[in-house]
């Protein structure tokens, strides 16, 4: 079982004809994902060869969905064109949009996330889920991979992972590779994102084949504190947490656009306290967090 992405997911790549689109389309294909085509305005009717497989290029998302039955789009479109690309996919009522692009202006992200909510309510009972932007994507090991997460560092298992950080996603997957994961979701670290920690936590709670969840956050904002409140009220499965940035200097922007600390708000210590108050075990290092997870999984076996 998996959340958001399964072996039956049919993926299109917006921006497949660009260098990053080509590179990661090949990697997704190598991982066994059902990539069924790409979308580049003005290049409809062309094809792109990937190791012997020839994928069609469509001029629009709607056309690609009508021809291939695609239900997932992975966006590798430059920042200034990303808003239009995501809005197009939302208007086509695709089920999942994974926005890999970083550097998208926050007001553009806010606009397309709001449009997804409004359009979903109006025309699609299920709604269009956005993961990202500025994220590594979603992988259900052994089933499908939508994004840039390396597919060979872990296998299928019963741990769910939701993370703001791409590199920490990869590290946690590697550290727990002998146990494996149901789905790993990189939600991105920008101030405005589509899918949140809370969204993923509830999806993992509802997934019968996910036994425990690892949640990786970072300094800045209050997303982890809000997740802690949600966990206390709604999540029955064990949650193990890690907050990146315990040694970050106060008031300094660190990496992701959302990772800025002001006073005591948004510090790693404050987030750790909130999570522990909700019953979450919190590691102080990635490796320590992996060991906590290993102990939890042993207790469940």
N, C-alpha and C positions, 0 to 999 in steps of 0.2 A: 504494500500500500504506500501511497505517497500523497503529498499535498501539492496543489497547484499544477503539477507537471507529472504526466504518466507516460508509459510506453506507447500509448495511443495518441499522444499529443502530436499535432502536425504543425511544424514551425515554418514561418516565412522570415526572411531577414531583410529588414528595411535598410538599404545601403549595402547590399551584398556585393555590388560591383566595385566598391571602394577597397582600398588595401586592407583595412581592418576587418571589413565585412567578409572579404574573401578568406582571409587567414582564419578567422574564427568559425566561419561556415564549415571549412574543411575540418576543423577540430571537433565541431559538433557532429558532423557526419561520422568521423572516426570513432566517436563515442557511442554511435548507434542511434543517435537522434533521428527522427523522421523530419528532416529538412526538405520541404517540398518546393521551395522556390524563393525568389527574392523580389523586392520592389525597388525600382529606381525610376522616378518620373522621367519620361523622354526616352527610356531604353526598353520599353515594352516590346516583346517579341524576340529579344536577344536570348542567348543562352550562355551559361558559364560552366566550364568543365572543372570537375573536382575529382581528380584521381580516377578518371574513367566514367564517373557519373556526370551527366549533363543536367543542370537545373535551369528551369525557365525563369526569365526576368519579366515581371509584369509592370505595367505603368501605374497601377494603383493597388491599394490594399484590398478594396472591394472586389476587384477583378481577380486577384490572387485567391481570395477566399472562395469565390464562385467556382473557380476552376479546380482548385486543389482540396477544398474543405479545410483549409488552415484554421486553427483556433488559437495559435500563439504567434506573436510577432516579437522578434528581437531587434532592437533599434541600434544601429551603428551609424547614425547620421550626425554630421558636425553640429556643434551647439547652436549656431544661428538658424539652422533649418530643423532642429529637433522638435520644437513646438508644433510646427505644421505637420511633421511626420506623425507625431503622437495623436494630434487631433484627428488626422485622417483615419488612423487605426481605430480610434474611439468611435468615430462616426460610422465606420464599417461594422461596428459592434463585434469586434473580435474579443475573445474571452480573456486573454492575458497578454499584456504588453510588458516586456522586459527592456528597460531603457538603460543601456550600458553607458551612453555618452556622459562624460563629465564636463563641467564648465557651463552647463545650461543656466541662464539667468533665473534667479529664484522666482521672479514674477511670471516667467514663462511656465515653470513647473507648477506654480500655484494655479495658473490658468488652466492647464490641461488636467490637473488632478480634480479641480472643481468641475470641469466639463465632463469628466468621466463619471463623477457622482451624479450630476444632473441628468446626463444622457442615460445612464444605467437605470435610474429611477423611472425615466420617461418611456424608454423603448425596450429595455432588456431587464427582465426580472432578476437575472443572475448578476448582471452588471459587468463592466470591464475592469479587471484588476490590473493595476499598474505596480510593477516592482521597480524601484529606482526613483530617480536617475542616479548616475554616478555609482553604479553597483556592479558586482561581478556576475549577477544572474541567479539562476535557480538550477539545481541539479538533483535529480532523484537517481542515485547511483544504480547502475545496471539497467536503467529504464530510459532516461532521457536527460539531456543537458541543454539548457537554453542560456547562453552567455559565454563567459570566458573562464569559468572555473575549470581547472584541470580535472579530467575525468578519471585519471589513473592513480589517484592518491588515496582512494578509499573504495570500499565496496558497500553493498546494501546491508542494512541492519535496522536497529530499532531506536536509534537516537535521532531526534529532530534538532536541527541547528538553525538559529536565526541570528544574524550578525550585521552590525553596521560596517565592519571592516572587512575588506576583501582578503588581505594577507592573513589576518587572524582566522578567517574562515578556512583558508587553506591549511594553516597550521593545526587547527583543531581537528580537521578531517584527517590529517596525517597522523596526529597523535593517537587518535582513536580508530585507526584503520582496521584493527583486528576485530573490533566490535561492529563497526559500520553504521550507516545512516539511512533513515527513511527518505528524508529530503533535507537539503541545505539551502537556505534562502539568504542571499546577501541583499539587505534592504537599502544599503547606501547610507552615507553619512551627511548628506546635505540637510539644511534646515527644514526644507519641505520635501517630503517623500510620499510615494503612493502607499504601499503596504508598510505597516508599522510593526514593531515588536508585538503589540497586542493582537493584531490581525493574525500573525503567524502563530502566536501562542494558542489562540483559540482553534486554529486549524489543526495544530498538532494535538490539542486536547480531544478534538473530534475524530482523529485518525486512530482506529483500533490497533494499528501495527506500530505506532510510536509509543515507546514505553517511558521515555524521559526526554527532556528538552534542555539543550544548552543555549543560553542567551548571552550574546556578546554585545556590550555597549561601549560607550566611550564618554569622556568628559564633554560638558556643554549641554545646554538645554535641560529639559525635564522628562524626556521620553522614558528613561529607565525608572524614574520615580512613579510615573503614571502606569508603567507596566507592572511595577511592584504592587500598586493598589489593585490592579486587575487580577494579578496572580492570586492575591489573598482572597479575593471575592469569587473567582471563577475557575481557577485551574486546580485540578486534583492530582495531576501527574507531577513527579519530581521535576524541579527546575534547578539547574546549576548555572550560575552566572559568572561573568568576568567583565570588569570595567577597565578599558585601556586608559592610561593617563594618570596613574597614581603619583608619578614624579613630575608631572607637567607644571611649569611655573604659572602662578595665578595671573590672569589677565592677558595671557598670550594665546593667539590663535595657533592651533596645532593641527596641521594636516587638513582634515576635512573642514569644509566651510562651517559646519555646525559646532565644531569642537573648540569653543571658547568659554573660559570660566570667568565669572564675575563674582567676587566675594566668595561666600560659601555656597552659592547656587551653582549647580552643575559639576561640582567636584566629584572625583572618583570616590572619596570617602563618604560623601553624602549619599551617593547612589548605592554604595555598598551597604550602608546602614539601612536604607529604605528597603532594599531587597532582602536583607537578612531579617528585618522585621516582618516580612511577608513569608518567611519560612524558606527562602532561597539560600542554598549554600553558595558562597561567593569565593572564588579563588583569587589570589593576589598576583599570580602569574598564569600565562596560558598553560604551561605544563602542569602547574598545580591544579588548575581547573579541570584539566583532562584526568588527573588522578582522582579528583572528587567524583567526576562522572563515572569513572571506572568502578569506584566503590559503590555508587548508587546502582549501577547496572548489575553488579554482583549480588546486591541485596534483593534485586527483583527477580533473579533467576531461580 
